[in-house]
Protein backbone atom coordinates (compact mmCIF):
# COMPACT_ATOMS: atom_id res chain seq x y z
CA UNK A 1 0.00 0.00 0.00
CA UNK A 2 1.34 3.41 -0.93
CA UNK A 3 1.25 6.08 1.77
CA UNK A 4 2.91 9.43 2.42
CA UNK A 5 4.68 10.07 5.70
CA UNK A 6 6.56 13.35 6.22
CA UNK A 7 6.05 14.22 2.52
CA UNK A 8 7.85 11.04 1.38
CA UNK A 9 6.01 8.18 -0.38
CA UNK A 10 6.37 4.67 1.04
CA UNK A 11 5.12 1.33 -0.26
CA UNK A 12 4.24 -0.59 2.90
CA UNK A 13 3.05 -4.16 3.31
CA UNK A 14 1.72 -5.48 6.61
CA UNK A 15 4.05 -8.49 6.68
CA UNK A 16 7.08 -6.27 6.01
CA UNK A 17 6.16 -3.94 8.88
CA UNK A 18 5.79 -6.98 11.17
CA UNK A 19 9.19 -8.25 10.01
CA UNK A 20 10.87 -4.84 10.59
CA UNK A 21 9.46 -4.61 14.14
CA UNK A 22 10.42 -8.20 15.02
CA UNK A 23 13.10 -8.20 17.70
CA UNK A 24 12.63 -4.53 18.60
CA UNK A 25 11.70 -3.96 22.23
CA UNK A 26 8.68 -1.69 22.59
CA UNK A 27 9.13 1.58 24.43
CA UNK A 28 6.60 2.48 27.15
CA UNK A 29 3.19 2.65 25.48
CA UNK A 30 1.76 6.11 26.13
CA UNK A 31 -0.38 8.07 23.70
CA UNK A 32 -0.97 6.79 20.17
CA UNK A 33 0.03 3.12 19.97
CA UNK A 34 -0.18 0.24 17.50
CA UNK A 35 -0.49 -3.47 18.20
CA UNK A 36 2.00 -5.38 16.07
CA UNK A 37 2.11 -9.08 16.75
CA UNK A 38 1.54 -9.42 20.47
CA UNK A 39 3.31 -6.20 21.38
CA UNK A 40 2.08 -2.62 21.71
CA UNK A 41 4.41 0.00 20.27
CA UNK A 42 4.16 3.80 20.29
CA UNK A 43 3.40 4.81 16.68
CA UNK A 44 6.33 7.26 16.70
CA UNK A 45 8.69 4.33 17.38
CA UNK A 46 7.11 2.32 14.55
CA UNK A 47 7.31 5.31 12.22
CA UNK A 48 10.99 5.79 12.98
CA UNK A 49 11.75 2.15 12.22
CA UNK A 50 9.73 1.83 9.00
CA UNK A 51 10.71 5.23 7.52
CA UNK A 52 14.24 5.54 8.95
CA UNK A 53 13.42 9.18 9.67
CA UNK A 54 13.73 11.24 12.81
CA UNK A 55 10.55 11.21 14.91
CA UNK A 56 10.30 14.99 14.67
CA UNK A 57 9.83 14.72 10.88
CA UNK A 58 6.37 13.15 11.00
CA UNK A 59 3.24 13.19 13.15
CA UNK A 60 1.73 10.29 15.01
CA UNK A 61 -1.46 10.83 12.97
CA UNK A 62 0.37 10.15 9.69
CA UNK A 63 1.74 6.84 10.98
CA UNK A 64 -1.55 5.89 12.66
CA UNK A 65 -3.44 6.38 9.37
CA UNK A 66 -0.91 4.26 7.46
CA UNK A 67 -0.90 1.46 10.05
CA UNK A 68 -4.71 1.42 10.27
CA UNK A 69 -4.96 1.14 6.47
CA UNK A 70 -2.55 -1.82 6.64
CA UNK A 71 -4.86 -3.55 9.14
CA UNK A 72 -3.07 -2.94 12.43
CA UNK A 73 -5.03 -2.05 15.56
CA UNK A 74 -4.20 1.46 16.72
CA UNK A 75 -5.42 3.03 19.95
CA UNK A 76 -4.60 5.72 22.46
CA UNK A 77 -3.12 4.56 25.74
CA UNK A 78 -3.62 7.07 28.57
CA UNK A 79 -0.69 8.04 30.78
CA UNK A 80 -0.69 6.45 34.21
CA UNK A 81 -1.34 8.80 37.14
CA UNK A 82 1.86 9.89 38.89
CA UNK A 83 0.46 9.07 42.32
CA UNK A 84 -1.30 10.95 45.10
CA UNK A 85 -0.94 14.69 45.10
CA UNK A 86 0.93 16.18 48.02
CA UNK A 87 -0.55 19.00 50.03
CA UNK A 88 -4.19 20.03 49.94
CA UNK A 89 -6.85 20.23 52.61
CA UNK A 90 -7.03 17.56 55.27
Buried (B, 14 or more C-beta within 10 A) or exposed (E): EEBEBBEEEEEBEBEEBEEBBEEEEBEEBEEBBBBBEEBBBBBBBBBBBBBEBEBEBBBBEBBBBBBEEBEBEBEEEEEEEEEEEEEEEE
